[in-house]
Amino acid sequence: MILDNFKSVLSKYEVIFFDAFGVLKTYNGLIPGIENTFAYLKETGKDFYVVTNDASRSPEQLAESYVKLGINDVTPDRIISSGMLAREYLDLKVRNGIVAYLGTENSAHYIGTADIKTLSIKELDLSAIDDVNALVFLDDEGFDWNTDLTKTLNLLRKRNIPVIVANTDKTYPASKTRLSIAVGALAKMIEDTIGRQFIRFGKPDPQMFIFAYQHIKNYPNVSKRDILMVGDTLHTDILGGNKFGLDTALVLTGNTQAIDAEVRIRSTGIIPTYICVSAVVE
């Protein structure tokens, strides 16, 4: 497996889309040396955005998490979350009533409006669901997996309402050797159980990349040829970027590790334009 120099790769593009977890940070904090990458981006005047399936917190809260880690460059306007797409859908399709959600109170930022009340699935009373007009999967925390997933199942048996999956990730790395189940996997389990198809937002869905593309400061004057998608996961970051027509860089600091990267690329057929050790400019 031939590895590319990340700095040399970055030099070819005007706009960079970064995945967050596994690329800029991990369970341990920031990827060591990632501050050098942000310094290089500022020095060379390159535009960048964090394109993430993390719908657990608002862009403001996500940006603040980087500040606490010592990075001031990731401002809210540079964060494009799948939760933003869920919010846009609800604004168009659900005008009033209650939107139930699975996730934390912070994640509910994306779905509340003046006319829509949000209600955590754990607070939902199944005997009073006539005003529930949508359900959103936001995060894998904030509810009891046993009790509240059963409640979710029965809500959807009783109410024919749109179900939105704002984070399609099925797993995330909890340590270097251990994965944890993400909310996308929980949504898929419920979807298969009741035999319905949910509405999904987030990578690798093309809508996520269209949304990100339209948020570029110089849109529509930036060609897709000038954008690089940097990610650690073949089935979301790399597949989504490839399908949207972007060049892609797979980094080996998250879901895809050096020990099995070549085998996984061959078995999936998802081929990145570049493979780099990390997203660190050295």
C-alpha positions as a Markdown table, in Angstrom:
| # | Residue | x | y | z |
|---|---|---|---|---|
| 1 | Met | 0.0 | 0.0 | 0.0 |
| 2 | Ile | 1.5 | 3.3 | -1.1 |
| 3 | Leu | 0.9 | 6.2 | 1.3 |
| 4 | Asp | 0.6 | 9.8 | 0.2 |
| 5 | Asn | 2.0 | 12.9 | 1.9 |
| 6 | Phe | -0.9 | 14.8 | 3.3 |
| 7 | Lys | 0.7 | 18.3 | 2.9 |
| 8 | Ser | 1.4 | 17.5 | -0.8 |
| 9 | Val | -2.2 | 16.3 | -1.2 |
| 10 | Leu | -3.7 | 19.5 | 0.4 |
| 11 | Ser | -1.6 | 21.8 | -1.8 |
| 12 | Lys | -3.7 | 20.7 | -4.8 |
| 13 | Tyr | -7.1 | 21.9 | -3.5 |
| 14 | Glu | -8.8 | 25.1 | -2.6 |
| 15 | Val | -11.5 | 23.7 | -0.2 |
| 16 | Ile | -11.2 | 20.9 | 2.2 |
| 17 | Phe | -14.0 | 18.9 | 3.8 |
| 18 | Phe | -12.9 | 17.2 | 7.0 |
| 19 | Asp | -14.7 | 14.5 | 8.8 |
| 20 | Ala | -14.5 | 15.1 | 12.6 |
| 21 | Phe | -14.2 | 12.0 | 14.7 |
| 22 | Gly | -11.2 | 9.9 | 13.6 |
| 23 | Val | -9.7 | 12.7 | 11.5 |
| 24 | Leu | -9.4 | 15.8 | 13.7 |
| 25 | Lys | -10.0 | 14.2 | 17.1 |
| 26 | Thr | -10.6 | 10.9 | 18.8 |
| 27 | Tyr | -11.7 | 9.5 | 22.1 |
| 28 | Asn | -8.3 | 10.8 | 23.5 |
| 29 | Gly | -8.7 | 14.4 | 22.2 |
| 30 | Leu | -7.2 | 16.1 | 19.2 |
| 31 | Ile | -5.1 | 14.1 | 16.8 |
| 32 | Pro | -1.5 | 14.9 | 17.8 |
| 33 | Gly | -0.2 | 17.6 | 15.5 |
| 34 | Ile | -3.5 | 18.6 | 13.9 |
| 35 | Glu | -2.9 | 22.2 | 15.0 |
| 36 | Asn | -0.2 | 22.3 | 12.3 |
| 37 | Thr | -2.8 | 21.5 | 9.7 |
| 38 | Phe | -5.0 | 24.4 | 10.7 |
| 39 | Ala | -1.9 | 26.7 | 10.7 |
| 40 | Tyr | -1.1 | 25.5 | 7.2 |
| 41 | Leu | -4.7 | 26.1 | 6.0 |
| 42 | Lys | -4.6 | 29.7 | 7.4 |
| 43 | Glu | -1.2 | 30.4 | 6.0 |
| 44 | Thr | -2.2 | 29.3 | 2.5 |
| 45 | Gly | -5.7 | 30.8 | 2.5 |
| 46 | Lys | -7.5 | 27.5 | 2.0 |
| 47 | Asp | -11.1 | 27.2 | 2.9 |
| 48 | Phe | -12.3 | 24.3 | 5.0 |
| 49 | Tyr | -15.4 | 22.8 | 6.6 |
| 50 | Val | -16.0 | 20.0 | 9.1 |
| 51 | Val | -18.7 | 17.8 | 7.5 |
| 52 | Thr | -19.9 | 15.5 | 10.2 |
| 53 | Asn | -22.7 | 13.0 | 10.9 |
| 54 | Asp | -22.6 | 14.2 | 14.6 |
| 55 | Ala | -26.0 | 15.5 | 15.5 |
| 56 | Ser | -25.5 | 15.2 | 19.2 |
| 57 | Arg | -24.8 | 19.0 | 19.7 |
| 58 | Ser | -25.4 | 22.3 | 17.9 |
| 59 | Pro | -22.6 | 23.8 | 15.6 |
| 60 | Glu | -22.0 | 26.3 | 18.4 |
| 61 | Gln | -21.5 | 23.6 | 21.0 |
| 62 | Leu | -19.3 | 21.5 | 18.6 |
| 63 | Ala | -17.2 | 24.6 | 17.9 |
| 64 | Glu | -16.8 | 25.2 | 21.6 |
| 65 | Ser | -15.5 | 21.6 | 22.0 |
| 66 | Tyr | -12.6 | 22.4 | 19.7 |
| 67 | Val | -11.9 | 25.7 | 21.6 |
| 68 | Lys | -11.6 | 23.7 | 24.8 |
| 69 | Leu | -9.1 | 21.4 | 23.1 |
| 70 | Gly | -7.0 | 24.4 | 22.0 |
| 71 | Ile | -8.3 | 24.9 | 18.4 |
| 72 | Asn | -10.0 | 28.3 | 17.7 |
| 73 | Asp | -10.2 | 27.8 | 13.9 |
| 74 | Val | -13.3 | 25.6 | 13.8 |
| 75 | Thr | -16.0 | 28.2 | 14.2 |
| 76 | Pro | -19.7 | 27.4 | 14.0 |
| 77 | Asp | -20.0 | 28.6 | 10.4 |
| 78 | Arg | -17.4 | 26.0 | 9.4 |
| 79 | Ile | -19.4 | 23.1 | 10.8 |
| 80 | Ile | -21.9 | 21.3 | 8.6 |
| 81 | Ser | -23.8 | 18.7 | 10.5 |
| 82 | Ser | -26.3 | 16.1 | 9.4 |
| 83 | Gly | -28.6 | 17.6 | 12.1 |
| 84 | Met | -28.8 | 20.8 | 10.0 |
| 85 | Leu | -30.4 | 18.7 | 7.2 |
| 86 | Ala | -32.9 | 17.2 | 9.6 |
| 87 | Arg | -33.8 | 20.7 | 10.7 |
| 88 | Glu | -34.4 | 21.8 | 7.1 |
| 89 | Tyr | -36.6 | 18.9 | 6.4 |
| 90 | Leu | -38.7 | 19.5 | 9.5 |
| 91 | Asp | -39.1 | 23.1 | 8.6 |
| 92 | Leu | -40.6 | 22.1 | 5.3 |
| 93 | Lys | -42.6 | 19.1 | 6.2 |
| 94 | Val | -43.7 | 19.4 | 9.9 |
| 95 | Arg | -45.5 | 22.6 | 10.7 |
| 96 | Asn | -46.8 | 22.0 | 14.2 |
| 97 | Gly | -47.3 | 19.4 | 17.0 |
| 98 | Ile | -44.7 | 17.3 | 18.6 |
| 99 | Val | -41.4 | 15.9 | 17.3 |
| 100 | Ala | -40.2 | 13.0 | 19.4 |
| 101 | Tyr | -36.5 | 12.3 | 19.4 |
| 102 | Leu | -33.9 | 9.8 | 20.6 |
| 103 | Gly | -30.9 | 11.6 | 21.9 |
| 104 | Thr | -29.7 | 14.1 | 24.4 |
| 105 | Glu | -31.3 | 17.5 | 25.2 |
| 106 | Asn | -28.4 | 19.1 | 23.4 |
| 107 | Ser | -29.1 | 17.2 | 20.2 |
| 108 | Ala | -32.7 | 18.4 | 20.3 |
| 109 | His | -31.3 | 21.9 | 19.3 |
| 110 | Tyr | -31.8 | 20.8 | 15.7 |
| 111 | Ile | -35.5 | 20.1 | 15.7 |
| 112 | Gly | -37.2 | 22.6 | 17.9 |
| 113 | Thr | -39.0 | 25.7 | 16.5 |
| 114 | Ala | -41.5 | 28.2 | 17.7 |
| 115 | Asp | -44.4 | 26.0 | 16.4 |
| 116 | Ile | -42.9 | 22.6 | 17.1 |
| 117 | Lys | -42.5 | 21.1 | 20.6 |
| 118 | Thr | -39.8 | 18.5 | 21.1 |
| 119 | Leu | -40.2 | 15.6 | 23.4 |
| 120 | Ser | -37.6 | 13.0 | 24.3 |
| 121 | Ile | -38.7 | 9.5 | 23.7 |
| 122 | Lys | -38.1 | 8.8 | 27.4 |
| 123 | Glu | -40.7 | 11.4 | 28.3 |
| 124 | Leu | -43.2 | 10.1 | 25.8 |
| 125 | Asp | -46.5 | 8.7 | 27.0 |
| 126 | Leu | -47.8 | 6.1 | 24.5 |
| 127 | Ser | -51.4 | 6.8 | 25.6 |
| 128 | Ala | -51.1 | 10.4 | 24.4 |
| 129 | Ile | -49.4 | 10.4 | 21.0 |
| 130 | Asp | -52.0 | 12.0 | 18.7 |
| 131 | Asp | -49.9 | 15.2 | 18.3 |
| 132 | Val | -46.7 | 13.4 | 17.6 |
| 133 | Asn | -46.0 | 14.2 | 13.9 |
| 134 | Ala | -42.4 | 13.0 | 13.5 |
| 135 | Leu | -39.6 | 11.0 | 15.1 |
| 136 | Val | -35.9 | 11.8 | 14.8 |
| 137 | Phe | -32.9 | 9.6 | 15.7 |
| 138 | Leu | -30.2 | 12.1 | 16.8 |
| 139 | Asp | -27.8 | 10.4 | 19.2 |
| 140 | Asp | -27.2 | 7.1 | 21.0 |
| 141 | Glu | -27.2 | 8.7 | 24.4 |
| 142 | Gly | -30.0 | 10.3 | 26.5 |
| 143 | Phe | -32.4 | 7.4 | 26.7 |
| 144 | Asp | -32.6 | 3.8 | 27.9 |
| 145 | Trp | -31.9 | 1.4 | 25.1 |
| 146 | Asn | -34.2 | -1.3 | 26.3 |
| 147 | Thr | -37.2 | 0.6 | 27.5 |
| 148 | Asp | -37.1 | 3.5 | 25.1 |
| 149 | Leu | -36.4 | 1.5 | 21.9 |
| 150 | Thr | -39.4 | -0.7 | 22.7 |
| 151 | Lys | -41.4 | 2.5 | 23.2 |
| 152 | Thr | -40.1 | 3.8 | 19.8 |
| 153 | Leu | -41.2 | 0.5 | 18.2 |
| 154 | Asn | -44.7 | 0.8 | 19.6 |
| 155 | Leu | -45.0 | 4.5 | 18.7 |
| 156 | Leu | -44.3 | 3.7 | 15.1 |
| 157 | Arg | -46.8 | 0.8 | 15.1 |
| 158 | Lys | -49.5 | 3.2 | 16.2 |
| 159 | Arg | -48.5 | 6.4 | 14.3 |
| 160 | Asn | -47.7 | 6.6 | 10.5 |
| 161 | Ile | -45.3 | 9.5 | 10.8 |
| 162 | Pro | -42.1 | 10.4 | 9.1 |
| 163 | Val | -38.9 | 9.0 | 10.8 |
| 164 | Ile | -35.7 | 10.9 | 10.3 |
| 165 | Val | -32.2 | 9.4 | 10.9 |
| 166 | Ala | -30.0 | 12.5 | 11.5 |
| 167 | Asn | -26.9 | 10.4 | 12.1 |
| 168 | Thr | -26.5 | 7.4 | 9.8 |
| 169 | Asp | -23.2 | 6.2 | 11.5 |
| 170 | Lys | -23.6 | 2.6 | 12.7 |
| 171 | Thr | -20.4 | 2.5 | 14.8 |
| 172 | Tyr | -17.8 | 4.8 | 16.1 |
| 173 | Pro | -14.3 | 4.1 | 17.6 |
| 174 | Ala | -14.5 | 4.0 | 21.4 |
| 175 | Ser | -10.8 | 3.2 | 21.6 |
| 176 | Lys | -8.0 | 2.0 | 19.3 |
| 177 | Thr | -9.3 | -1.5 | 19.4 |
| 178 | Arg | -13.0 | -1.2 | 20.3 |
| 179 | Leu | -16.0 | 0.0 | 18.4 |
| 180 | Ser | -19.3 | 1.2 | 20.0 |
| 181 | Ile | -22.8 | 1.1 | 18.4 |
| 182 | Ala | -24.0 | 4.4 | 17.0 |
| 183 | Val | -27.6 | 5.6 | 16.6 |
| 184 | Gly | -27.6 | 4.7 | 12.9 |
| 185 | Ala | -27.4 | 1.0 | 13.9 |
| 186 | Leu | -30.3 | 1.4 | 16.3 |
| 187 | Ala | -32.4 | 3.1 | 13.6 |
| 188 | Lys | -31.6 | 0.3 | 11.2 |
| 189 | Met | -32.7 | -2.3 | 13.8 |
| 190 | Ile | -36.1 | -0.6 | 14.3 |
| 191 | Glu | -36.5 | 0.0 | 10.6 |
| 192 | Asp | -36.0 | -3.7 | 9.9 |
| 193 | Thr | -38.3 | -4.8 | 12.7 |
| 194 | Ile | -41.3 | -2.8 | 11.6 |
| 195 | Gly | -40.6 | -3.1 | 7.9 |
| 196 | Arg | -40.5 | 0.6 | 7.1 |
| 197 | Gln | -38.0 | 2.8 | 5.3 |
| 198 | Phe | -36.7 | 5.9 | 7.2 |
| 199 | Ile | -35.5 | 9.2 | 5.9 |
| 200 | Arg | -31.7 | 9.4 | 6.2 |
| 201 | Phe | -29.4 | 12.4 | 6.3 |
| 202 | Gly | -25.7 | 12.4 | 6.5 |
| 203 | Lys | -22.7 | 10.8 | 4.7 |
| 204 | Pro | -22.7 | 9.0 | 2.4 |
| 205 | Asp | -26.0 | 10.4 | 1.2 |
| 206 | Pro | -25.5 | 12.9 | -1.7 |
| 207 | Gln | -27.8 | 15.4 | 0.0 |
| 208 | Met | -25.2 | 15.9 | 2.7 |
| 209 | Phe | -22.6 | 16.8 | 0.1 |
| 210 | Ile | -24.9 | 19.0 | -1.9 |
| 211 | Phe | -25.7 | 20.8 | 1.4 |
| 212 | Ala | -22.0 | 21.2 | 2.3 |
| 213 | Tyr | -21.2 | 22.3 | -1.3 |
| 214 | Gln | -23.9 | 25.0 | -1.1 |
| 215 | His | -22.5 | 26.3 | 2.2 |
| 216 | Ile | -19.0 | 27.0 | 0.7 |
| 217 | Lys | -18.3 | 30.8 | 1.0 |
| 218 | Asn | -17.5 | 31.1 | -2.7 |
| 219 | Tyr | -20.3 | 28.8 | -4.0 |
| 220 | Pro | -21.1 | 28.4 | -6.8 |
| 221 | Asn | -17.7 | 29.6 | -8.1 |
| 222 | Val | -15.8 | 26.6 | -6.7 |
| 223 | Ser | -15.5 | 23.5 | -8.9 |
| 224 | Lys | -15.8 | 20.1 | -7.4 |
| 225 | Arg | -12.3 | 19.4 | -8.8 |
| 226 | Asp | -11.0 | 21.9 | -6.2 |
| 227 | Ile | -12.6 | 20.2 | -3.2 |
| 228 | Leu | -11.0 | 17.3 | -1.2 |
| 229 | Met | -13.0 | 15.1 | 1.2 |
| 230 | Val | -10.8 | 13.8 | 4.1 |
| 231 | Gly | -12.2 | 11.0 | 6.2 |
| 232 | Asp | -11.4 | 7.8 | 8.1 |
| 233 | Thr | -14.4 | 5.7 | 7.1 |
| 234 | Leu | -14.8 | 4.0 | 3.7 |
| 235 | His | -18.6 | 3.6 | 3.8 |
| 236 | Thr | -19.4 | 7.2 | 4.7 |
| 237 | Asp | -16.7 | 9.7 | 4.0 |
| 238 | Ile | -15.0 | 8.1 | 1.1 |
| 239 | Leu | -18.0 | 6.5 | -0.6 |
| 240 | Gly | -20.1 | 9.7 | -0.2 |
| 241 | Gly | -17.3 | 11.9 | -1.5 |
| 242 | Asn | -16.6 | 9.6 | -4.5 |
| 243 | Lys | -20.3 | 9.5 | -5.4 |
| 244 | Phe | -20.5 | 13.3 | -5.3 |
| 245 | Gly | -17.5 | 13.6 | -7.6 |
| 246 | Leu | -14.9 | 14.8 | -5.1 |
| 247 | Asp | -11.4 | 13.5 | -4.7 |
| 248 | Thr | -11.1 | 11.7 | -1.4 |
| 249 | Ala | -8.3 | 11.1 | 1.1 |
| 250 | Leu | -8.5 | 8.2 | 3.5 |
| 251 | Val | -6.6 | 8.7 | 6.8 |
| 252 | Leu | -5.7 | 5.8 | 9.1 |
| 253 | Thr | -6.4 | 7.4 | 12.5 |
| 254 | Gly | -10.0 | 6.3 | 13.1 |
| 255 | Asn | -12.3 | 3.6 | 11.7 |
| 256 | Thr | -9.8 | 2.4 | 9.2 |
| 257 | Gln | -6.4 | 1.4 | 10.5 |
| 258 | Ala | -3.2 | 0.7 | 8.6 |
| 259 | Ile | -3.3 | -3.0 | 9.5 |
| 260 | Asp | -6.4 | -3.7 | 7.5 |
| 261 | Ala | -6.9 | -0.7 | 5.2 |
| 262 | Glu | -5.8 | -2.5 | 2.0 |
| 263 | Val | -8.0 | -5.5 | 2.7 |
| 264 | Arg | -11.0 | -3.4 | 3.4 |
| 265 | Ile | -10.5 | -1.3 | 0.3 |
| 266 | Arg | -10.3 | -4.4 | -1.8 |
| 267 | Ser | -13.3 | -6.1 | -0.2 |
| 268 | Thr | -15.6 | -3.1 | -0.4 |
| 269 | Gly | -14.5 | -1.7 | -3.7 |
| 270 | Ile | -14.5 | 1.8 | -2.2 |
| 271 | Ile | -11.3 | 3.3 | -3.5 |
| 272 | Pro | -10.0 | 6.7 | -2.2 |
| 273 | Thr | -8.0 | 9.0 | -4.4 |
| 274 | Tyr | -5.3 | 9.1 | -1.7 |
| 275 | Ile | -4.3 | 7.2 | 1.4 |
| 276 | Cys | -2.5 | 9.2 | 4.1 |
| 277 | Val | -1.2 | 8.2 | 7.6 |
| 278 | Ser | -3.2 | 11.1 | 9.1 |
| 279 | Ala | -4.6 | 14.6 | 8.4 |
| 280 | Val | -1.6 | 16.2 | 10.0 |
| 281 | Val | 0.7 | 18.5 | 8.0 |
| 282 | Glu | 4.3 | 17.8 | 8.8 |
